[in-house]
Amino acid sequence: MVTRSKSNRRRNKRKKPVDLWRPVPTLPDPEPISVEGDPTALVRSLGNPPLPGQNKVAEHYLAAVAERASGMAEALAAASGLLAQPDDGNGGD
């Protein structure tokens, strides 16, 4: 006679499906997005890429990708009306 262990019985127990269309709380309004000065700062802080003989070329391409991504993020923020307005230097007067 074959007996099933308790662990097999637990594994075969069906889970209740999650209701994907349940109501969710509304999200707060997003904060304005400000553009930082140097999009390559994080990449440069990691040091030279570990590619012997090609680290200058790789560094150039990594910087180009970071700059492009920053530009695209800025364009998306501007298109959605979330781009923070730069200060005009008047101090709010």
Biopython code that builds the backbone (N, CA, C, O; Angstrom):
import numpy as np
from Bio.PDB.StructureBuilder import StructureBuilder

atoms = [
    (1, "MET", "N", (0.839, -1.173, 0.000)),
    (1, "MET", "CA", (0.000, 0.000, 0.000)),
    (1, "MET", "C", (0.890, 1.244, 0.000)),
    (1, "MET", "O", (1.841, 1.350, 0.774)),
    (2, "VAL", "N", (0.555, 2.176, -0.887)),
    (2, "VAL", "CA", (1.331, 3.402, -1.017)),
    (2, "VAL", "C", (0.660, 4.491, -0.193)),
    (2, "VAL", "O", (-0.540, 4.737, -0.313)),
    (3, "THR", "N", (1.463, 5.134, 0.643)),
    (3, "THR", "CA", (0.922, 6.236, 1.446)),
    (3, "THR", "C", (1.611, 7.523, 1.034)),
    (3, "THR", "O", (2.800, 7.546, 0.715)),
    (4, "ARG", "N", (0.865, 8.546, 1.049)),
    (4, "ARG", "CA", (1.423, 9.857, 0.710)),
    (4, "ARG", "C", (1.836, 10.566, 1.994)),
    (4, "ARG", "O", (1.156, 10.494, 3.018)),
    (5, "SER", "N", (2.946, 11.239, 1.907)),
    (5, "SER", "CA", (3.396, 11.980, 3.079)),
    (5, "SER", "C", (2.602, 13.277, 3.202)),
    (5, "SER", "O", (1.938, 13.716, 2.263)),
    (6, "LYS", "N", (2.690, 13.866, 4.370)),
    (6, "LYS", "CA", (1.972, 15.121, 4.603)),
    (6, "LYS", "C", (2.482, 16.237, 3.697)),
    (6, "LYS", "O", (1.713, 17.108, 3.293)),
    (7, "SER", "N", (3.772, 16.214, 3.377)),
    (7, "SER", "CA", (4.316, 17.279, 2.530)),
    (7, "SER", "C", (3.734, 17.225, 1.127)),
    (7, "SER", "O", (3.528, 18.270, 0.509)),
    (8, "ASN", "N", (3.463, 16.033, 0.611)),
    (8, "ASN", "CA", (2.840, 15.922, -0.710)),
    (8, "ASN", "C", (1.429, 16.481, -0.696)),
    (8, "ASN", "O", (1.003, 17.124, -1.655)),
    (9, "ARG", "N", (0.707, 16.241, 0.378)),
    (9, "ARG", "CA", (-0.653, 16.749, 0.469)),
    (9, "ARG", "C", (-0.660, 18.273, 0.539)),
    (9, "ARG", "O", (-1.540, 18.919, -0.028)),
    (10, "ARG", "N", (0.304, 18.837, 1.223)),
    (10, "ARG", "CA", (0.367, 20.296, 1.318)),
    (10, "ARG", "C", (0.726, 20.930, -0.024)),
    (10, "ARG", "O", (0.213, 21.996, -0.364)),
    (11, "ARG", "N", (1.590, 20.290, -0.773)),
    (11, "ARG", "CA", (1.998, 20.840, -2.066)),
    (11, "ARG", "C", (0.850, 20.831, -3.066)),
    (11, "ARG", "O", (0.762, 21.715, -3.918)),
    (12, "ASN", "N", (-0.011, 19.861, -2.971)),
    (12, "ASN", "CA", (-1.109, 19.749, -3.928)),
    (12, "ASN", "C", (-2.275, 20.669, -3.595)),
    (12, "ASN", "O", (-3.210, 20.793, -4.386)),
    (13, "LYS", "N", (-2.231, 21.307, -2.449)),
    (13, "LYS", "CA", (-3.308, 22.209, -2.064)),
    (13, "LYS", "C", (-3.288, 23.435, -2.980)),
    (13, "LYS", "O", (-2.243, 24.064, -3.153)),
    (14, "ARG", "N", (-4.402, 23.765, -3.548)),
    (14, "ARG", "CA", (-4.471, 24.888, -4.485)),
    (14, "ARG", "C", (-4.593, 26.204, -3.735)),
    (14, "ARG", "O", (-5.307, 26.321, -2.739)),
    (15, "LYS", "N", (-3.869, 27.187, -4.250)),
    (15, "LYS", "CA", (-3.921, 28.514, -3.659)),
    (15, "LYS", "C", (-5.068, 29.297, -4.274)),
    (15, "LYS", "O", (-5.446, 29.088, -5.427)),
    (16, "LYS", "N", (-5.605, 30.193, -3.482)),
    (16, "LYS", "CA", (-6.676, 31.056, -3.961)),
    (16, "LYS", "C", (-6.087, 32.042, -4.972)),
    (16, "LYS", "O", (-5.092, 32.699, -4.668)),
    (17, "PRO", "N", (-6.675, 32.163, -6.169)),
    (17, "PRO", "CA", (-6.128, 33.095, -7.164)),
    (17, "PRO", "C", (-6.276, 34.547, -6.695)),
    (17, "PRO", "O", (-7.219, 34.896, -5.986)),
    (18, "VAL", "N", (-5.339, 35.361, -7.102)),
    (18, "VAL", "CA", (-5.350, 36.774, -6.747)),
    (18, "VAL", "C", (-6.246, 37.525, -7.726)),
    (18, "VAL", "O", (-6.183, 37.309, -8.936)),
    (19, "ASP", "N", (-7.067, 38.394, -7.192)),
    (19, "ASP", "CA", (-7.947, 39.206, -8.031)),
    (19, "ASP", "C", (-7.140, 40.371, -8.601)),
    (19, "ASP", "O", (-6.846, 41.332, -7.891)),
    (20, "LEU", "N", (-6.785, 40.283, -9.878)),
    (20, "LEU", "CA", (-5.962, 41.312, -10.499)),
    (20, "LEU", "C", (-6.700, 42.630, -10.699)),
    (20, "LEU", "O", (-6.067, 43.678, -10.827)),
    (21, "TRP", "N", (-8.014, 42.592, -10.729)),
    (21, "TRP", "CA", (-8.788, 43.793, -11.031)),
    (21, "TRP", "C", (-9.409, 44.409, -9.790)),
    (21, "TRP", "O", (-10.369, 45.175, -9.885)),
    (22, "ARG", "N", (-8.863, 44.076, -8.626)),
    (22, "ARG", "CA", (-9.400, 44.642, -7.388)),
    (22, "ARG", "C", (-9.072, 46.137, -7.330)),
    (22, "ARG", "O", (-8.077, 46.576, -7.907)),
    (23, "PRO", "N", (-9.896, 46.912, -6.644)),
    (23, "PRO", "CA", (-9.608, 48.343, -6.534)),
    (23, "PRO", "C", (-8.351, 48.570, -5.689)),
    (23, "PRO", "O", (-8.120, 47.881, -4.696)),
    (24, "VAL", "N", (-7.565, 49.527, -6.096)),
    (24, "VAL", "CA", (-6.348, 49.875, -5.360)),
    (24, "VAL", "C", (-6.436, 51.340, -4.946)),
    (24, "VAL", "O", (-7.135, 52.125, -5.586)),
    (25, "PRO", "N", (-5.736, 51.708, -3.886)),
    (25, "PRO", "CA", (-5.779, 53.122, -3.484)),
    (25, "PRO", "C", (-5.116, 54.007, -4.537)),
    (25, "PRO", "O", (-4.202, 53.580, -5.244)),
    (26, "THR", "N", (-5.588, 55.229, -4.625)),
    (26, "THR", "CA", (-5.008, 56.153, -5.606)),
    (26, "THR", "C", (-3.620, 56.586, -5.150)),
    (26, "THR", "O", (-3.358, 56.704, -3.953)),
    (27, "LEU", "N", (-2.746, 56.818, -6.105)),
    (27, "LEU", "CA", (-1.384, 57.241, -5.811)),
    (27, "LEU", "C", (-1.339, 58.749, -5.596)),
    (27, "LEU", "O", (-2.141, 59.484, -6.173)),
    (28, "PRO", "N", (-0.405, 59.214, -4.767)),
    (28, "PRO", "CA", (-0.273, 60.668, -4.612)),
    (28, "PRO", "C", (0.302, 61.280, -5.888)),
    (28, "PRO", "O", (0.911, 60.591, -6.706)),
    (29, "ASP", "N", (0.097, 62.581, -6.038)),
    (29, "ASP", "CA", (0.657, 63.271, -7.203)),
    (29, "ASP", "C", (2.178, 63.171, -7.166)),
    (29, "ASP", "O", (2.778, 63.307, -6.100)),
    (30, "PRO", "N", (2.809, 62.937, -8.313)),
    (30, "PRO", "CA", (4.272, 62.816, -8.330)),
    (30, "PRO", "C", (4.952, 64.156, -8.069)),
    (30, "PRO", "O", (4.424, 65.220, -8.394)),
    (31, "GLU", "N", (6.127, 64.073, -7.478)),
    (31, "GLU", "CA", (6.937, 65.265, -7.218)),
    (31, "GLU", "C", (7.562, 65.743, -8.528)),
    (31, "GLU", "O", (7.800, 64.931, -9.422)),
    (32, "PRO", "N", (7.832, 67.038, -8.657)),
    (32, "PRO", "CA", (8.535, 67.526, -9.851)),
    (32, "PRO", "C", (9.926, 66.903, -9.958)),
    (32, "PRO", "O", (10.583, 66.654, -8.947)),
    (33, "ILE", "N", (10.360, 66.658, -11.176)),
    (33, "ILE", "CA", (11.651, 66.029, -11.435)),
    (33, "ILE", "C", (12.644, 67.110, -11.822)),
    (33, "ILE", "O", (12.410, 67.883, -12.751)),
    (34, "SER", "N", (13.760, 67.156, -11.097)),
    (34, "SER", "CA", (14.786, 68.152, -11.413)),
    (34, "SER", "C", (15.936, 67.480, -12.145)),
    (34, "SER", "O", (16.236, 66.308, -11.919)),
    (35, "VAL", "N", (16.569, 68.238, -13.020)),
    (35, "VAL", "CA", (17.680, 67.728, -13.817)),
    (35, "VAL", "C", (18.975, 68.031, -13.078)),
    (35, "VAL", "O", (19.218, 69.168, -12.673)),
    (36, "GLU", "N", (19.797, 67.016, -12.907)),
    (36, "GLU", "CA", (21.084, 67.201, -12.246)),
    (36, "GLU", "C", (22.136, 67.599, -13.267)),
    (36, "GLU", "O", (21.927, 67.452, -14.471)),
    (37, "GLY", "N", (23.258, 68.101, -12.791)),
    (37, "GLY", "CA", (24.282, 68.646, -13.673)),
    (37, "GLY", "C", (25.048, 67.634, -14.498)),
    (37, "GLY", "O", (25.224, 67.846, -15.697)),
    (38, "ASP", "N", (25.512, 66.539, -13.908)),
    (38, "ASP", "CA", (26.402, 65.615, -14.609)),
    (38, "ASP", "C", (25.831, 64.202, -14.577)),
    (38, "ASP", "O", (25.933, 63.527, -13.553)),
    (39, "PRO", "N", (25.235, 63.741, -15.667)),
    (39, "PRO", "CA", (24.654, 62.397, -15.671)),
    (39, "PRO", "C", (25.694, 61.278, -15.647)),
    (39, "PRO", "O", (25.346, 60.124, -15.396)),
    (40, "THR", "N", (26.958, 61.599, -15.902)),
    (40, "THR", "CA", (27.992, 60.558, -15.923)),
    (40, "THR", "C", (28.695, 60.397, -14.582)),
    (40, "THR", "O", (29.605, 59.575, -14.473)),
    (41, "ALA", "N", (28.309, 61.146, -13.567)),
    (41, "ALA", "CA", (29.009, 61.110, -12.280)),
    (41, "ALA", "C", (28.983, 59.718, -11.659)),
    (41, "ALA", "O", (30.004, 59.259, -11.147)),
    (42, "LEU", "N", (27.852, 59.045, -11.693)),
    (42, "LEU", "CA", (27.766, 57.709, -11.100)),
    (42, "LEU", "C", (28.659, 56.724, -11.835)),
    (42, "LEU", "O", (29.355, 55.929, -11.202)),
    (43, "VAL", "N", (28.651, 56.763, -13.156)),
    (43, "VAL", "CA", (29.479, 55.846, -13.945)),
    (43, "VAL", "C", (30.954, 56.099, -13.664)),
    (43, "VAL", "O", (31.728, 55.156, -13.501)),
    (44, "ARG", "N", (31.346, 57.369, -13.608)),
    (44, "ARG", "CA", (32.750, 57.690, -13.338)),
    (44, "ARG", "C", (33.162, 57.308, -11.925)),
    (44, "ARG", "O", (34.321, 56.965, -11.691)),
    (45, "SER", "N", (32.218, 57.363, -10.970)),
    (45, "SER", "CA", (32.555, 57.022, -9.588)),
    (45, "SER", "C", (32.900, 55.545, -9.431)),
    (45, "SER", "O", (33.532, 55.163, -8.446)),
    (46, "LEU", "N", (32.501, 54.721, -10.370)),
    (46, "LEU", "CA", (32.808, 53.290, -10.311)),
    (46, "LEU", "C", (34.228, 52.985, -10.759)),
    (46, "LEU", "O", (34.703, 51.865, -10.571)),
    (47, "GLY", "N", (34.909, 53.947, -11.342)),
    (47, "GLY", "CA", (36.280, 53.744, -11.806)),
    (47, "GLY", "C", (36.305, 53.302, -13.258)),
    (47, "GLY", "O", (35.280, 53.276, -13.940)),
    (48, "ASN", "N", (37.505, 52.954, -13.717)),
    (48, "ASN", "CA", (37.664, 52.522, -15.108)),
    (48, "ASN", "C", (37.005, 51.168, -15.337)),
    (48, "ASN", "O", (37.051, 50.309, -14.457)),
    (49, "PRO", "N", (36.391, 50.961, -16.502)),
    (49, "PRO", "CA", (35.821, 49.650, -16.821)),
    (49, "PRO", "C", (36.929, 48.594, -16.872)),
    (49, "PRO", "O", (38.030, 48.884, -17.342)),
    (50, "PRO", "N", (36.657, 47.385, -16.400)),
    (50, "PRO", "CA", (37.695, 46.344, -16.363)),
    (50, "PRO", "C", (37.907, 45.674, -17.717)),
    (50, "PRO", "O", (37.743, 44.461, -17.850)),
    (51, "LEU", "N", (38.266, 46.457, -18.704)),
    (51, "LEU", "CA", (38.522, 45.940, -20.043)),
    (51, "LEU", "C", (39.932, 46.336, -20.449)),
    (51, "LEU", "O", (40.134, 47.435, -20.965)),
    (52, "PRO", "N", (40.912, 45.470, -20.230)),
    (52, "PRO", "CA", (42.304, 45.820, -20.525)),
    (52, "PRO", "C", (42.490, 46.257, -21.976)),
    (52, "PRO", "O", (42.098, 45.557, -22.909)),
    (53, "GLY", "N", (43.089, 47.414, -22.137)),
    (53, "GLY", "CA", (43.365, 47.932, -23.470)),
    (53, "GLY", "C", (42.197, 48.651, -24.112)),
    (53, "GLY", "O", (42.371, 49.300, -25.143)),
    (54, "GLN", "N", (41.015, 48.553, -23.533)),
    (54, "GLN", "CA", (39.835, 49.184, -24.135)),
    (54, "GLN", "C", (39.060, 50.023, -23.134)),
    (54, "GLN", "O", (37.925, 50.417, -23.402)),
    (55, "ASN", "N", (39.663, 50.302, -21.979)),
    (55, "ASN", "CA", (38.888, 50.988, -20.950)),
    (55, "ASN", "C", (38.534, 52.427, -21.329)),
    (55, "ASN", "O", (37.494, 52.919, -20.891)),
    (56, "LYS", "N", (39.349, 53.118, -22.117)),
    (56, "LYS", "CA", (39.006, 54.487, -22.533)),
    (56, "LYS", "C", (37.813, 54.488, -23.491)),
    (56, "LYS", "O", (36.923, 55.332, -23.384)),
    (57, "VAL", "N", (37.806, 53.544, -24.418)),
    (57, "VAL", "CA", (36.689, 53.448, -25.363)),
    (57, "VAL", "C", (35.415, 53.053, -24.617)),
    (57, "VAL", "O", (34.348, 53.620, -24.855)),
    (58, "ALA", "N", (35.531, 52.080, -23.717)),
    (58, "ALA", "CA", (34.366, 51.643, -22.950)),
    (58, "ALA", "C", (33.846, 52.776, -22.071)),
    (58, "ALA", "O", (32.635, 52.962, -21.949)),
    (59, "GLU", "N", (34.749, 53.527, -21.465)),
    (59, "GLU", "CA", (34.356, 54.662, -20.628)),
    (59, "GLU", "C", (33.583, 55.690, -21.454)),
    (59, "GLU", "O", (32.596, 56.256, -20.985)),
    (60, "HIS", "N", (34.036, 55.925, -22.677)),
    (60, "HIS", "CA", (33.353, 56.864, -23.575)),
    (60, "HIS", "C", (31.925, 56.388, -23.883)),
    (60, "HIS", "O", (30.981, 57.176, -23.819)),
    (61, "TYR", "N", (31.772, 55.108, -24.215)),
    (61, "TYR", "CA", (30.450, 54.593, -24.564)),
    (61, "TYR", "C", (29.520, 54.547, -23.355)),
    (61, "TYR", "O", (28.329, 54.829, -23.485)),
    (62, "LEU", "N", (30.044, 54.195, -22.181)),
    (62, "LEU", "CA", (29.214, 54.200, -20.974)),
    (62, "LEU", "C", (28.734, 55.614, -20.657)),
    (62, "LEU", "O", (27.585, 55.810, -20.260)),
    (63, "ALA", "N", (29.611, 56.592, -20.833)),
    (63, "ALA", "CA", (29.220, 57.986, -20.609)),
    (63, "ALA", "C", (28.171, 58.423, -21.628)),
    (63, "ALA", "O", (27.228, 59.135, -21.282)),
    (64, "ALA", "N", (28.330, 58.000, -22.878)),
    (64, "ALA", "CA", (27.355, 58.360, -23.917)),
    (64, "ALA", "C", (25.979, 57.777, -23.607)),
    (64, "ALA", "O", (24.962, 58.443, -23.802)),
    (65, "VAL", "N", (25.946, 56.541, -23.127)),
    (65, "VAL", "CA", (24.669, 55.909, -22.777)),
    (65, "VAL", "C", (24.026, 56.631, -21.592)),
    (65, "VAL", "O", (22.818, 56.867, -21.597)),
    (66, "ALA", "N", (24.818, 56.983, -20.581)),
    (66, "ALA", "CA", (24.283, 57.693, -19.417)),
    (66, "ALA", "C", (23.729, 59.059, -19.817)),
    (66, "ALA", "O", (22.670, 59.460, -19.335)),
    (67, "GLU", "N", (24.431, 59.774, -20.688)),
    (67, "GLU", "CA", (23.959, 61.079, -21.143)),
    (67, "GLU", "C", (22.677, 60.956, -21.962)),
    (67, "GLU", "O", (21.772, 61.781, -21.833)),
    (68, "ARG", "N", (22.601, 59.935, -22.795)),
    (68, "ARG", "CA", (21.399, 59.725, -23.609)),
    (68, "ARG", "C", (20.203, 59.371, -22.723)),
    (68, "ARG", "O", (19.101, 59.881, -22.924)),
    (69, "ALA", "N", (20.430, 58.497, -21.746)),
    (69, "ALA", "CA", (19.352, 58.112, -20.832)),
    (69, "ALA", "C", (18.870, 59.317, -20.030)),
    (69, "ALA", "O", (17.671, 59.473, -19.802)),
    (70, "SER", "N", (19.795, 60.162, -19.606)),
    (70, "SER", "CA", (19.427, 61.363, -18.871)),
    (70, "SER", "C", (18.599, 62.306, -19.743)),
    (70, "SER", "O", (17.615, 62.886, -19.283)),
    (71, "GLY", "N", (19.001, 62.453, -20.993)),
    (71, "GLY", "CA", (18.253, 63.304, -21.912)),
    (71, "GLY", "C", (16.855, 62.776, -22.181)),
    (71, "GLY", "O", (15.897, 63.546, -22.256)),
    (72, "MET", "N", (16.739, 61.460, -22.327)),
    (72, "MET", "CA", (15.420, 60.860, -22.556)),
    (72, "MET", "C", (14.531, 61.020, -21.323)),
    (72, "MET", "O", (13.339, 61.300, -21.450)),
    (73, "ALA", "N", (15.104, 60.843, -20.133)),
    (73, "ALA", "CA", (14.331, 61.012, -18.902)),
    (73, "ALA", "C", (13.857, 62.455, -18.753)),
    (73, "ALA", "O", (12.729, 62.702, -18.327)),
    (74, "GLU", "N", (14.712, 63.394, -19.103)),
    (74, "GLU", "CA", (14.334, 64.805, -19.040)),
    (74, "GLU", "C", (13.213, 65.110, -20.031)),
    (74, "GLU", "O", (12.281, 65.847, -19.708)),
    (75, "ALA", "N", (13.300, 64.549, -21.230)),
    (75, "ALA", "CA", (12.259, 64.770, -22.238)),
    (75, "ALA", "C", (10.928, 64.168, -21.801)),
    (75, "ALA", "O", (9.877, 64.780, -21.998)),
    (76, "LEU", "N", (10.963, 62.981, -21.212)),
    (76, "LEU", "CA", (9.728, 62.362, -20.726)),
    (76, "LEU", "C", (9.113, 63.170, -19.588)),
    (76, "LEU", "O", (7.894, 63.334, -19.528)),
    (77, "ALA", "N", (9.953, 63.671, -18.690)),
    (77, "ALA", "CA", (9.449, 64.491, -17.587)),
    (77, "ALA", "C", (8.825, 65.776, -18.118)),
    (77, "ALA", "O", (7.783, 66.210, -17.628)),
    (78, "ALA", "N", (9.457, 66.385, -19.116)),
    (78, "ALA", "CA", (8.918, 67.614, -19.698)),
    (78, "ALA", "C", (7.609, 67.342, -20.430)),
    (78, "ALA", "O", (6.669, 68.130, -20.338)),
    (79, "ALA", "N", (7.547, 66.231, -21.153)),
    (79, "ALA", "CA", (6.334, 65.903, -21.910)),
    (79, "ALA", "C", (5.154, 65.619, -20.991)),
    (79, "ALA", "O", (4.007, 65.878, -21.355)),
    (80, "SER", "N", (5.427, 65.091, -19.811)),
    (80, "SER", "CA", (4.335, 64.774, -18.892)),
    (80, "SER", "C", (4.054, 65.907, -17.910)),
    (80, "SER", "O", (3.201, 65.774, -17.033)),
    (81, "GLY", "N", (4.769, 67.019, -18.056)),
    (81, "GLY", "CA", (4.532, 68.165, -17.190)),
    (81, "GLY", "C", (5.115, 68.018, -15.797)),
    (81, "GLY", "O", (4.678, 68.705, -14.874)),
    (82, "LEU", "N", (6.086, 67.144, -15.625)),
    (82, "LEU", "CA", (6.672, 66.905, -14.308)),
    (82, "LEU", "C", (8.048, 67.532, -14.128)),
    (82, "LEU", "O", (8.658, 67.377, -13.070)),
    (83, "LEU", "N", (8.539, 68.224, -15.121)),
    (83, "LEU", "CA", (9.871, 68.812, -15.038)),
    (83, "LEU", "C", (9.834, 70.022, -14.112)),
    (83, "LEU", "O", (9.030, 70.934, -14.301)),
    (84, "ALA", "N", (10.710, 70.023, -13.110)),
    (84, "ALA", "CA", (10.770, 71.134, -12.158)),
    (84, "ALA", "C", (11.267, 72.383, -12.871)),
    (84, "ALA", "O", (12.162, 72.318, -13.713)),
    (85, "GLN", "N", (10.683, 73.504, -12.528)),
    (85, "GLN", "CA", (11.094, 74.775, -13.123)),
    (85, "GLN", "C", (12.367, 75.254, -12.440)),
    (85, "GLN", "O", (12.452, 75.222, -11.213)),
    (86, "PRO", "N", (13.361, 75.697, -13.209)),
    (86, "PRO", "CA", (14.598, 76.187, -12.589)),
    (86, "PRO", "C", (14.338, 77.483, -11.825)),
    (86, "PRO", "O", (13.481, 78.284, -12.200)),
    (87, "ASP", "N", (15.095, 77.669, -10.746)),
    (87, "ASP", "CA", (14.976, 78.916, -9.982)),
    (87, "ASP", "C", (15.503, 80.066, -10.822)),
    (87, "ASP", "O", (16.499, 79.931, -11.533)),
    (88, "ASP", "N", (14.815, 81.210, -10.728)),
    (88, "ASP", "CA", (15.256, 82.365, -11.513)),
    (88, "ASP", "C", (16.251, 83.235, -10.753)),
    (88, "ASP", "O", (16.728, 84.237, -11.287)),
    (89, "GLY", "N", (16.568, 82.868, -9.522)),
    (89, "GLY", "CA", (17.565, 83.603, -8.754)),
    (89, "GLY", "C", (17.010, 84.789, -7.984)),
    (89, "GLY", "O", (17.777, 85.501, -7.337)),
    (90, "ASN", "N", (15.701, 85.028, -8.030)),
    (90, "ASN", "CA", (15.106, 86.151, -7.313)),
    (90, "ASN", "C", (14.827, 85.830, -5.854)),
    (90, "ASN", "O", (14.522, 86.733, -5.076)),
    (91, "GLY", "N", (14.924, 84.566, -5.467)),
    (91, "GLY", "CA", (14.673, 84.196, -4.084)),
    (91, "GLY", "C", (13.214, 84.270, -3.692)),
    (91, "GLY", "O", (12.909, 84.408, -2.508)),
    (92, "GLY", "N", (12.305, 84.185, -4.642)),
    (92, "GLY", "CA", (10.878, 84.189, -4.347)),
    (92, "GLY", "C", (10.290, 85.569, -4.124)),
    (92, "GLY", "O", (9.150, 85.666, -3.669)),
    (93, "ASP", "N", (11.005, 86.635, -4.418)),
    (93, "ASP", "CA", (10.490, 88.001, -4.238)),
    (93, "ASP", "C", (9.649, 88.413, -5.399)),
    (93, "ASP", "O", (9.132, 89.530, -5.420)),
]
sb = StructureBuilder()
sb.init_structure("model")
sb.init_model(0)
sb.init_chain("A")
sb.init_seg("    ")
for serial, (resi, resn, name, xyz) in enumerate(atoms, 1):
    if name == "N":
        sb.init_residue(resn, " ", resi, " ")
    sb.init_atom(name, np.array(xyz, "f"), 0.0, 1.0, " ", f" {name:<3s}", serial, name[0])
structure = sb.get_structure()
